[in-house]
Amino acid sequence: MEKKEKLLRIPINQYEKLVKISQKLGISINEFILIAIAERIKSFALLDTDG
């Protein structure tokens, strides 16, 4: 399987806020962002009317 990578561009002021939140939760910023993306995908799945 070919591994593909993409960069996620986040404005620095927003990134700093996310870092503070992730530190309060005791997780890495990368883990926090992945959890946030997963939660957003779940909410989109609930809106799926085709399946």
N, CA, C and O atoms as a CHARMM CRD file, in Angstrom:
* protein
*
  204
    1    1 MET  N      0.84800  -1.18100   0.00000 PROA 1      0.00000
    2    1 MET  CA     0.00000   0.00000   0.00000 PROA 1      0.00000
    3    1 MET  C      0.89200   1.24200   0.00000 PROA 1      0.00000
    4    1 MET  O      1.82600   1.35500   0.79400 PROA 1      0.00000
    5    2 GLU  N      0.58900   2.14900  -0.88700 PROA 2      0.00000
    6    2 GLU  CA     1.35500   3.38200  -0.99400 PROA 2      0.00000
    7    2 GLU  C      0.93000   4.36800   0.09600 PROA 2      0.00000
    8    2 GLU  O     -0.25800   4.60900   0.30900 PROA 2      0.00000
    9    3 LYS  N      1.91100   4.91900   0.76800 PROA 3      0.00000
   10    3 LYS  CA     1.63700   5.88800   1.83000 PROA 3      0.00000
   11    3 LYS  C      1.60500   7.28700   1.23600 PROA 3      0.00000
   12    3 LYS  O      2.54600   7.70600   0.56200 PROA 3      0.00000
   13    4 LYS  N      0.52200   8.00400   1.48900 PROA 4      0.00000
   14    4 LYS  CA     0.39700   9.37600   1.00500 PROA 4      0.00000
   15    4 LYS  C      0.34400  10.31000   2.20100 PROA 4      0.00000
   16    4 LYS  O     -0.23100   9.97900   3.23800 PROA 4      0.00000
   17    5 GLU  N      0.94100  11.46400   2.04700 PROA 5      0.00000
   18    5 GLU  CA     0.94100  12.45100   3.11300 PROA 5      0.00000
   19    5 GLU  C      0.40800  13.77700   2.60200 PROA 5      0.00000
   20    5 GLU  O      0.62200  14.14300   1.44600 PROA 5      0.00000
   21    6 LYS  N     -0.28100  14.48400   3.46600 PROA 6      0.00000
   22    6 LYS  CA    -0.78300  15.82000   3.16400 PROA 6      0.00000
   23    6 LYS  C     -0.44300  16.72200   4.33900 PROA 6      0.00000
   24    6 LYS  O     -0.39200  16.27600   5.48400 PROA 6      0.00000
   25    7 LEU  N     -0.21700  17.96900   4.05000 PROA 7      0.00000
   26    7 LEU  CA     0.01100  18.94900   5.10000 PROA 7      0.00000
   27    7 LEU  C     -1.30800  19.60500   5.47000 PROA 7      0.00000
   28    7 LEU  O     -2.13500  19.90200   4.60800 PROA 7      0.00000
   29    8 LEU  N     -1.48700  19.82200   6.74700 PROA 8      0.00000
   30    8 LEU  CA    -2.67100  20.50800   7.23700 PROA 8      0.00000
   31    8 LEU  C     -2.24800  21.91700   7.61400 PROA 8      0.00000
   32    8 LEU  O     -1.43100  22.09800   8.51700 PROA 8      0.00000
   33    9 ARG  N     -2.78800  22.90300   6.94200 PROA 9      0.00000
   34    9 ARG  CA    -2.39900  24.29300   7.21100 PROA 9      0.00000
   35    9 ARG  C     -3.38300  24.91600   8.19800 PROA 9      0.00000
   36    9 ARG  O     -4.58100  25.02600   7.93500 PROA 9      0.00000
   37   10 ILE  N     -2.83900  25.31200   9.32400 PROA 10     0.00000
   38   10 ILE  CA    -3.63200  25.91700  10.39300 PROA 10     0.00000
   39   10 ILE  C     -2.98400  27.26000  10.73000 PROA 10     0.00000
   40   10 ILE  O     -1.77300  27.31500  10.94400 PROA 10     0.00000
   41   11 PRO  N     -3.75600  28.33400  10.78000 PROA 11     0.00000
   42   11 PRO  CA    -3.18300  29.63000  11.17400 PROA 11     0.00000
   43   11 PRO  C     -2.50100  29.51200  12.54200 PROA 11     0.00000
   44   11 PRO  O     -2.99800  28.82000  13.43000 PROA 11     0.00000
   45   12 ILE  N     -1.36600  30.19100  12.70400 PROA 12     0.00000
   46   12 ILE  CA    -0.54700  30.04600  13.91000 PROA 12     0.00000
   47   12 ILE  C     -1.32300  30.36100  15.18200 PROA 12     0.00000
   48   12 ILE  O     -1.13500  29.68500  16.19400 PROA 12     0.00000
   49   13 ASN  N     -2.18600  31.36700  15.15700 PROA 13     0.00000
   50   13 ASN  CA    -2.94000  31.70200  16.37600 PROA 13     0.00000
   51   13 ASN  C     -3.91700  30.58400  16.74600 PROA 13     0.00000
   52   13 ASN  O     -4.13600  30.31800  17.92700 PROA 13     0.00000
   53   14 GLN  N     -4.49700  29.93600  15.75000 PROA 14     0.00000
   54   14 GLN  CA    -5.38800  28.80800  16.01200 PROA 14     0.00000
   55   14 GLN  C     -4.59700  27.60000  16.50000 PROA 14     0.00000
   56   14 GLN  O     -5.03700  26.87800  17.39500 PROA 14     0.00000
   57   15 TYR  N     -3.42600  27.38700  15.90300 PROA 15     0.00000
   58   15 TYR  CA    -2.57100  26.26600  16.29100 PROA 15     0.00000
   59   15 TYR  C     -2.16200  26.40000  17.75600 PROA 15     0.00000
   60   15 TYR  O     -2.17700  25.42100  18.50100 PROA 15     0.00000
   61   16 GLU  N     -1.79700  27.61200  18.16300 PROA 16     0.00000
   62   16 GLU  CA    -1.39400  27.82900  19.55300 PROA 16     0.00000
   63   16 GLU  C     -2.53600  27.53400  20.51600 PROA 16     0.00000
   64   16 GLU  O     -2.30700  26.99900  21.60000 PROA 16     0.00000
   65   17 LYS  N     -3.76000  27.87600  20.13200 PROA 17     0.00000
   66   17 LYS  CA    -4.92300  27.55900  20.96800 PROA 17     0.00000
   67   17 LYS  C     -5.11900  26.05100  21.06100 PROA 17     0.00000
   68   17 LYS  O     -5.41600  25.52300  22.13300 PROA 17     0.00000
   69   18 LEU  N     -4.95200  25.36000  19.93500 PROA 18     0.00000
   70   18 LEU  CA    -5.10000  23.90200  19.92900 PROA 18     0.00000
   71   18 LEU  C     -4.02800  23.23400  20.78400 PROA 18     0.00000
   72   18 LEU  O     -4.30000  22.24000  21.45600 PROA 18     0.00000
   73   19 VAL  N     -2.81800  23.77100  20.76200 PROA 19     0.00000
   74   19 VAL  CA    -1.73300  23.22600  21.58200 PROA 19     0.00000
   75   19 VAL  C     -2.09500  23.34200  23.06100 PROA 19     0.00000
   76   19 VAL  O     -1.90600  22.39300  23.82200 PROA 19     0.00000
   77   20 LYS  N     -2.60800  24.49100  23.46700 PROA 20     0.00000
   78   20 LYS  CA    -2.98400  24.69200  24.86800 PROA 20     0.00000
   79   20 LYS  C     -4.07600  23.71200  25.29000 PROA 20     0.00000
   80   20 LYS  O     -4.02100  23.15200  26.38500 PROA 20     0.00000
   81   21 ILE  N     -5.06600  23.50800  24.42500 PROA 21     0.00000
   82   21 ILE  CA    -6.14900  22.57300  24.73300 PROA 21     0.00000
   83   21 ILE  C     -5.60400  21.15100  24.84900 PROA 21     0.00000
   84   21 ILE  O     -5.94100  20.42300  25.78300 PROA 21     0.00000
   85   22 SER  N     -4.75800  20.76200  23.89300 PROA 22     0.00000
   86   22 SER  CA    -4.22000  19.39900  23.92300 PROA 22     0.00000
   87   22 SER  C     -3.35400  19.17800  25.16500 PROA 22     0.00000
   88   22 SER  O     -3.35900  18.08700  25.73500 PROA 22     0.00000
   89   23 GLN  N     -2.61700  20.19400  25.58600 PROA 23     0.00000
   90   23 GLN  CA    -1.79800  20.06800  26.79700 PROA 23     0.00000
   91   23 GLN  C     -2.67700  19.88400  28.02700 PROA 23     0.00000
   92   23 GLN  O     -2.34300  19.10000  28.91500 PROA 23     0.00000
   93   24 LYS  N     -3.79700  20.59900  28.08700 PROA 24     0.00000
   94   24 LYS  CA    -4.72300  20.44300  29.21100 PROA 24     0.00000
   95   24 LYS  C     -5.31000  19.03700  29.24600 PROA 24     0.00000
   96   24 LYS  O     -5.57600  18.49100  30.31600 PROA 24     0.00000
   97   25 LEU  N     -5.50700  18.45700  28.06200 PROA 25     0.00000
   98   25 LEU  CA    -6.05600  17.09200  27.98100 PROA 25     0.00000
   99   25 LEU  C     -4.98000  16.02900  28.17100 PROA 25     0.00000
  100   25 LEU  O     -5.29600  14.85200  28.34900 PROA 25     0.00000
  101   26 GLY  N     -3.73000  16.42800  28.13600 PROA 26     0.00000
  102   26 GLY  CA    -2.63400  15.49100  28.32600 PROA 26     0.00000
  103   26 GLY  C     -2.33900  14.62800  27.11300 PROA 26     0.00000
  104   26 GLY  O     -1.84400  13.50900  27.25100 PROA 26     0.00000
  105   27 ILE  N     -2.64000  15.14100  25.92000 PROA 27     0.00000
  106   27 ILE  CA    -2.35900  14.40900  24.68300 PROA 27     0.00000
  107   27 ILE  C     -1.54400  15.29200  23.74400 PROA 27     0.00000
  108   27 ILE  O     -1.46100  16.50600  23.92900 PROA 27     0.00000
  109   28 SER  N     -0.94900  14.66900  22.74100 PROA 28     0.00000
  110   28 SER  CA    -0.14700  15.43800  21.78400 PROA 28     0.00000
  111   28 SER  C     -1.06600  16.24900  20.86500 PROA 28     0.00000
  112   28 SER  O     -2.24500  15.93500  20.70400 PROA 28     0.00000
  113   29 ILE  N     -0.50700  17.27600  20.28100 PROA 29     0.00000
  114   29 ILE  CA    -1.27300  18.10400  19.34400 PROA 29     0.00000
  115   29 ILE  C     -1.71300  17.28100  18.13700 PROA 29     0.00000
  116   29 ILE  O     -2.82600  17.45200  17.63900 PROA 29     0.00000
  117   30 ASN  N     -0.84200  16.38800  17.66800 PROA 30     0.00000
  118   30 ASN  CA    -1.20700  15.54600  16.52000 PROA 30     0.00000
  119   30 ASN  C     -2.38900  14.63300  16.85500 PROA 30     0.00000
  120   30 ASN  O     -3.31400  14.48000  16.05700 PROA 30     0.00000
  121   31 GLU  N     -2.34500  14.03300  18.04000 PROA 31     0.00000
  122   31 GLU  CA    -3.43200  13.16400  18.46300 PROA 31     0.00000
  123   31 GLU  C     -4.73000  13.96600  18.59500 PROA 31     0.00000
  124   31 GLU  O     -5.79400  13.50300  18.18400 PROA 31     0.00000
  125   32 PHE  N     -4.63600  15.15700  19.16400 PROA 32     0.00000
  126   32 PHE  CA    -5.81500  16.01100  19.32400 PROA 32     0.00000
  127   32 PHE  C     -6.44200  16.36200  17.97500 PROA 32     0.00000
  128   32 PHE  O     -7.66200  16.30800  17.81700 PROA 32     0.00000
  129   33 ILE  N     -5.60300  16.72000  17.00800 PROA 33     0.00000
  130   33 ILE  CA    -6.10800  17.07100  15.67800 PROA 33     0.00000
  131   33 ILE  C     -6.75100  15.86000  15.01000 PROA 33     0.00000
  132   33 ILE  O     -7.80100  15.99000  14.38000 PROA 33     0.00000
  133   34 LEU  N     -6.13600  14.68100  15.13900 PROA 34     0.00000
  134   34 LEU  CA    -6.71800  13.47400  14.55200 PROA 34     0.00000
  135   34 LEU  C     -8.06500  13.13100  15.18000 PROA 34     0.00000
  136   34 LEU  O     -8.98400  12.70600  14.47900 PROA 34     0.00000
  137   35 ILE  N     -8.19200  13.30900  16.48700 PROA 35     0.00000
  138   35 ILE  CA    -9.46700  13.06600  17.16900 PROA 35     0.00000
  139   35 ILE  C    -10.51800  14.05400  16.66600 PROA 35     0.00000
  140   35 ILE  O    -11.65900  13.67000  16.41000 PROA 35     0.00000
  141   36 ALA  N    -10.13900  15.32300  16.52300 PROA 36     0.00000
  142   36 ALA  CA   -11.07700  16.33800  16.04000 PROA 36     0.00000
  143   36 ALA  C    -11.55600  16.01500  14.62100 PROA 36     0.00000
  144   36 ALA  O    -12.73900  16.15900  14.31200 PROA 36     0.00000
  145   37 ILE  N    -10.63800  15.58000  13.77100 PROA 37     0.00000
  146   37 ILE  CA   -11.01000  15.21800  12.39900 PROA 37     0.00000
  147   37 ILE  C    -11.95000  14.01600  12.40700 PROA 37     0.00000
  148   37 ILE  O    -12.94100  13.99500  11.67800 PROA 37     0.00000
  149   38 ALA  N    -11.63800  13.01500  13.23200 PROA 38     0.00000
  150   38 ALA  CA   -12.48600  11.82100  13.31400 PROA 38     0.00000
  151   38 ALA  C    -13.89400  12.18000  13.77900 PROA 38     0.00000
  152   38 ALA  O    -14.87600  11.64900  13.26100 PROA 38     0.00000
  153   39 GLU  N    -13.98800  13.07400  14.74700 PROA 39     0.00000
  154   39 GLU  CA   -15.31400  13.49300  15.23200 PROA 39     0.00000
  155   39 GLU  C    -16.08700  14.22300  14.14200 PROA 39     0.00000
  156   39 GLU  O    -17.29800  14.03700  14.01400 PROA 39     0.00000
  157   40 ARG  N    -15.41100  15.04100  13.36500 PROA 40     0.00000
  158   40 ARG  CA   -16.05900  15.77500  12.27500 PROA 40     0.00000
  159   40 ARG  C    -16.55900  14.80100  11.21000 PROA 40     0.00000
  160   40 ARG  O    -17.65300  14.96500  10.67000 PROA 40     0.00000
  161   41 ILE  N    -15.75100  13.79300  10.91500 PROA 41     0.00000
  162   41 ILE  CA   -16.15500  12.78500   9.91900 PROA 41     0.00000
  163   41 ILE  C    -17.40400  12.05100  10.39700 PROA 41     0.00000
  164   41 ILE  O    -18.30300  11.77300   9.60300 PROA 41     0.00000
  165   42 LYS  N    -17.46500  11.73400  11.69200 PROA 42     0.00000
  166   42 LYS  CA   -18.66300  11.07500  12.23500 PROA 42     0.00000
  167   42 LYS  C    -19.89400  11.94100  12.02600 PROA 42     0.00000
  168   42 LYS  O    -20.95100  11.42900  11.65500 PROA 42     0.00000
  169   43 SER  N    -19.77600  13.24700  12.25800 PROA 43     0.00000
  170   43 SER  CA   -20.93600  14.12400  12.10700 PROA 43     0.00000
  171   43 SER  C    -21.35300  14.21600  10.64100 PROA 43     0.00000
  172   43 SER  O    -22.54200  14.33200  10.34600 PROA 43     0.00000
  173   44 PHE  N    -20.37500  14.16400   9.70400 PROA 44     0.00000
  174   44 PHE  CA   -20.71800  14.15100   8.29000 PROA 44     0.00000
  175   44 PHE  C    -21.42300  12.85200   7.91700 PROA 44     0.00000
  176   44 PHE  O    -22.33700  12.85300   7.09200 PROA 44     0.00000
  177   45 ALA  N    -20.99900  11.74800   8.52200 PROA 45     0.00000
  178   45 ALA  CA   -21.60400  10.44900   8.22300 PROA 45     0.00000
  179   45 ALA  C    -23.07700  10.45400   8.63000 PROA 45     0.00000
  180   45 ALA  O    -23.89900   9.80300   7.98400 PROA 45     0.00000
  181   46 LEU  N    -23.40900  11.16800   9.67500 PROA 46     0.00000
  182   46 LEU  CA   -24.80300  11.24600  10.10700 PROA 46     0.00000
  183   46 LEU  C    -25.66300  12.00500   9.11200 PROA 46     0.00000
  184   46 LEU  O    -26.87600  11.80700   9.05300 PROA 46     0.00000
  185   47 LEU  N    -25.02700  12.88500   8.32100 PROA 47     0.00000
  186   47 LEU  CA   -25.75600  13.67900   7.33200 PROA 47     0.00000
  187   47 LEU  C    -25.90100  12.94900   5.99200 PROA 47     0.00000
  188   47 LEU  O    -26.58900  13.43600   5.09500 PROA 47     0.00000
  189   48 ASP  N    -25.25900  11.79000   5.85100 PROA 48     0.00000
  190   48 ASP  CA   -25.27800  11.04000   4.59800 PROA 48     0.00000
  191   48 ASP  C    -26.69700  10.55300   4.30800 PROA 48     0.00000
  192   48 ASP  O    -27.26300   9.77400   5.07500 PROA 48     0.00000
  193   49 THR  N    -27.26100  11.01400   3.20400 PROA 49     0.00000
  194   49 THR  CA   -28.63700  10.61800   2.85100 PROA 49     0.00000
  195   49 THR  C    -28.66600   9.58100   1.74400 PROA 49     0.00000
  196   49 THR  O    -29.73600   9.08700   1.38900 PROA 49     0.00000
  197   50 ASP  N    -27.48900   9.23800   1.18400 PROA 50     0.00000
  198   50 ASP  CA   -27.44700   8.27600   0.09800 PROA 50     0.00000
  199   50 ASP  C    -27.45000   6.83100   0.56600 PROA 50     0.00000
  200   50 ASP  O    -27.88500   5.94300  -0.16700 PROA 50     0.00000
  201   51 GLY  N    -26.97800   6.58800   1.76300 PROA 51     0.00000
  202   51 GLY  CA   -26.76100   5.21100   2.14000 PROA 51     0.00000
  203   51 GLY  C    -27.52900   4.77000   3.30100 PROA 51     0.00000
  204   51 GLY  O    -27.42200   3.61400   3.71000 PROA 51     0.00000
